[in-house]
Amino acid sequence: MLAVRPVRLGDLPALERLAGSAQPRLTNLPAHRDRLEERIARSQRAFASEAEVPGDEHYTFVLEDRERGEVVGTATIRALAGANEAYYTYRQETLIHASQQLNVRREVPTLALSHEVSDASLLCALSLDPRYKGTSAESLLRRARLMFIAQYPERFAEVLAMAFPGYLDDDGESPFWNSVGRHFFVRDYHEINYIAGVRSKSFIAEVMPQFPLYLALLTPKARAAIGREHPAHEAALEEMLAEGFLRSRHVDLFDAGPVIKGDRMRLESFRRAAWHPVRIRPEHTLPDAEPAMVANQRLDGFCCTVARYALSPTGQLMLSPAHAELLGVEEGRAVLAAPLGLSDDGLDPGYDEGEL
């Protein structure tokens, strides 16, 4: 029995373990006890707030295996990526170099510092116990955040964004960082990644060059890494593209990992979500049905789990007593449900049209 819920102070040891085991290590989930304590306190303030517009709120969730009594995953939503300071990325652009006298015209790809993603809500800091990789638990943890946003849309931006870890070579090095950032910081990729997590990423933009970077001047390995995700996150990226996110022109400052964006009302979990009153029935009497994410209506007591999308002829969602107890709902109370499975039309989702 798995459930996604808001983080609590007692989850600190689990967060330390998850931060330490993340592959690769995440800038936005540093294995630093004081920062993780701050993360929990900040999340508790966010859930207790009466926010009517997105601001500096950080909502941190954990995935709990109730049968084992363990917290086995965590994920966060930043209500506004650039609430306190700009959220910097590199934007892929093209410059035209032309000369009529020489009859030359060249389109030159570049990277330019950008803070356009600052206005989006950011899904970030996801780490899952390796035992649950490739299971429905992974999808539940990743997408339960969308179920929360669907219930409290006023707290978040219209556009959602996710930044995926970038490509690292067989030695665990970032070809992009070694070709770009290392020239301005006498530190390797992992050290600067940790410093940014413990402090802030804004210092990078203060030191990195303000002028466009010409890709032709980078190493071939660095160019090949731009917009390429870490192999451990390929399945996650595919799932979120199936959800309705689109590749953007933005990449991470450190490792050039891809940044995806999506209008929340075009995402599958929003379009297919529906409210249903609850009907409680014994487990063995429930009909077979596709799995669904089911969430209750409580803010600070938010809970989302996976149950069968079994509807009565009158549109009631039939839940077992165990699932009803887990969600803290009684018969007749409404819950939000959305199919766990995503449609796959086999088409390349391409890039965000607004970025072209």
N, C-alpha and C positions, 0 to 999 in steps of 0.2 A: 504494500500500500504506500504509494509515493504521493507527496504533497509539496507544493511550492507555497511558501509563506514568507512574511517579513522577517528579517534577521533579528535576533535577540542577543543580549550581552553574553548569555551563556554559550553562544555559537562561536565565540572568539577562537578557541582551540581548533575548531573545525576549519574556520577561515584561514588560520595560519597554515594548516596542513594543505588546504586546497591551493593557497597562493604559492606554497613551496613546491607543489607537484605540477603546476600548470606547465604545459609544453606548447610553445616556448614560454618563458617567463613573461608575464603581462605587465606592461607599464602601469595600467590602471588597477592592478591588484598586486601591490608590492608585498613581499613576505617580510613585513615590518610590523611588529606588534602594536606600537603606538599608532601608526597610521590606520591599522585595521580597527583599533578601538575607536578612533575618530570616525571611521566609516560607519560603524554601528551606531554611534551617537547621532551622527548626521542623518542617517536613515530614520532613526526613531523620531527625530524632529520633523522630518519630511512627512511621515505618515500621520503625525499629530497635528500638522499644520492645516489651515483652512485656505490653502492656495486656490486662487481663482484664475491665475495665469501662470504659465511656466516661468520658473525662476531658477534659483541656485539649489533646488531640492535634488538630493540623490536618494533614490529608493533602492535599497539592497534587499534581495530575496535569497532564500536558501531552499535547496531541495532536500527534503527529509524522507528517509526510508523509515516509516513507522514500525515496521516489523523488526528491523534491526536496531531501532532507536538511534540512528546515526544521521548526521547531516552529511550529505554526499555531493553537494554541488552548491554553487552560488552564482548570481548574476545581478547586474545593476542597471538602472535607468537613470541617466542624468537628464533632468527635465529640460535643460537648455545647455547645450554643449559649451557655449561661450558666455555663461551668465556673469562670471566674475572677471574672466580674462579671455582673450580671443583663443579660439580653438584653431590652431594652425595646421594646415596641410600643404602639400604641393599640388598644384593644379596643372594637369597636362594641357599644353597649349601649342599652337603652331605660329611661327613668325615667318613672314615672307621677306626674303632677301632678293632684290631684283636690280638689274642694271640694263637700261635700254642700249647703252653704248656697247656693252659686251654681249648683249642678247642672252642674258642669264636671268633665270628666275628659279629660286630654290625655296621650297617649303621646309623649314627647319623645326623639328619638334623641340620643345623646351619644357621646363618645369618652373613654375612661378609660385612664390609664397602666397597663400590665400587664407582668409579666415571666413569664407562663405559658409562653412559647415557650422559655424558658431550659432546660427539661428535654428538649428535642428535639435530635436531630442535624440540623445545618444544611447543606444543599447550597448552595454560594455561589460567588462570585468567578469566574463563567464569562465568558470572552471568546474570541471566535473571529475569525480572519482573515476579512475580508469576502468573499474569493474562495470561501470554503467555505460561505457562508450558503445555506440551503435545500437542502443536500446531505445524504447519509447521515452525513457527518462530524459535522454538528451534533448529530444524535441520538446518535451514538457517544460524543461527548465528554460530552454531558449525562447519558447513562444508563449509561455504563461505571462510574460511581461506585456505581450500584446493584449492579452485578456484584461490585464489591469488597466492599460491605457484606454481600452474600449469602454471601460466603465467610468473613467474619470478623464474624459478628453480635455476638459478645461485646464488640466494641470500640465499638458504637454503640447508641443508644437505640431503643426499640421504635417511636417516632414520629419521622418525618422531616419536615422543614419546608424551605420555600424562600420567600425574599422577592424579589419582582419589582420592578424599577424602576417608579416611578410616572409618571403623566401629566405632561408638560411642554407648555407652549403653544408657539405658533409662534416666540416670541422665546427659547425655551429656558428659560423661567421656570417655577417650580412654583407654581401657584395656591394649593395647600394651604400651602406654606411661607410665601408672602407674606401669607396670611390668619392664620396661627397663629405659626409659629416666629419670623418676622421681628420680631414685637412684643417678643421677649425677647432676641434677638441682633441686634446692628446689623451684620449680614453677609448677603450674598445666598445663595441656595440652593447655588450651585456652590462658593462659598468654604467654607461650613459643611460641605458634603459632603466636601470634600478634608480639612479639619481632622479630621473624625471618622474618616477612613480612616487618617490618619497617626498620630493619637493613639488615641482611644477614643470610643465613642458614649455612655458612661456620663455624661459631663458634661451631655449634653442633658437627661437626667432630673433632674439636680440643679437646673437653671435653669427648665425648663418647669413650668407650673402643675401642682400635684398634684391639683387638683379636676377633675371631669369637664368636658369642653368641650361646650357645647350647640351642636349643628350649626346650629340656627336663627340663631345669632349670627355664623356664618361667611358669607363671600361666596358667592353662587350658584356661581361657578366653583370655589371650594374644595370645596364640597359635592359637586359633580359629579365631582371628581377622586378622591374617597375610594374606595379599592378598585379603581381603574382603572389598568391597566398601561400602560407606555410602548408606543407603536405598534410599535417595533422588537422588542418581546418578546411580541407577541400569539401568534405561532406557537409559541413556546416554552411559554407558559402552556397553550395548547390541548393540546400534546403531553403535558405532565405531568398534566393533568386526565384525558386518555385513559389515562395510565399508572395512574391510580387515586388520585391526590391529590385532595383536596377543598378548596374555598375555606373559609377560616376567618373568624372575626370580627375577626381582627387585621390591622392595616395598619402600614406603616412610619411612623416618627416624623417623618421629614423631608418626604416627598412623598406619603404615604398610599397608596403602592403596595401591591398585595395580597400577603398571606402565605398560602400554601397548606400543608396538613398532610396526612400520610398514615400510616396504620398499615402498616409495611413489609411485613407478611405478606399484605396485601390488594393490593399493587401487582403489576401484570402481570409485570414482569421477575422478581419473586420467585416468583410462582405458576407461571410457565411455564418457569422455568429448570430444566435437568436436566444431570446429569453423564453424560459419554459417554467411553469409551476412544477413543483416536485411531487411525485407520487412514490411512496416508499413501499417496496415489495420484497419478499424474501429472495435471496440471491438465486436460488434454484428455479424460481418462477420467471425470471427475467428472460426475455427473448434474445436471441443472438442479434448483434448489431455491431456496426463499425465503432471503433474507439473514438472518444471525443475528449477534448479538454472541457472540464466543467469547473466553473468558479462561482463562489458565493458573492454576496453583495456588500461585504463588510470592508471598510477601508483599512484600519489598523489590524483587523483580524482577517485580512484577505487570505484566501486559500484556493488553490487550483489543483485539480487532480485529473487523472485519466479514468473514465468510466465508459460503459457502453452507451451509445447514442440510441437508446431504446425509448421510443415514444409511444404513448397510448393513442387510441383513435381520436382522443380529444386534445392531443398536443402536449400532454404532460410527460415530463422526463422521469422515467422509472429508475429509481436508484435503490440499491441495497441498503439495509440499515447501517452497514459499516461505512459506506460512502457518505450517507446522509450525516452520520455522526462526525466523520472526518471534516466535512464541509461546515458543520455546525448549522444545518438547516432542518426545518421541520416540514412535514407534509403541507403542501399549499404554498410554501415560500418559493420565490422565483430564483432561478440560477441562470447564468449565462453559459451557453454551450457552443462549441465550434468543433468541426471535424478535426481529428488529429492528423489524418492523411491529407496530403496536398495533391492537387491535380497536376499532371505532367503532360503538357501538350507537345513536348519534344522540341520546342522552338527556342532559339537563342534569344534571351530577353534583351540583349544588346545594351546600349547605354541610355541613360536618362536623356530624353529628348530635349529637356531644358538646358542640357549641358552642351549640346552640339552647336 
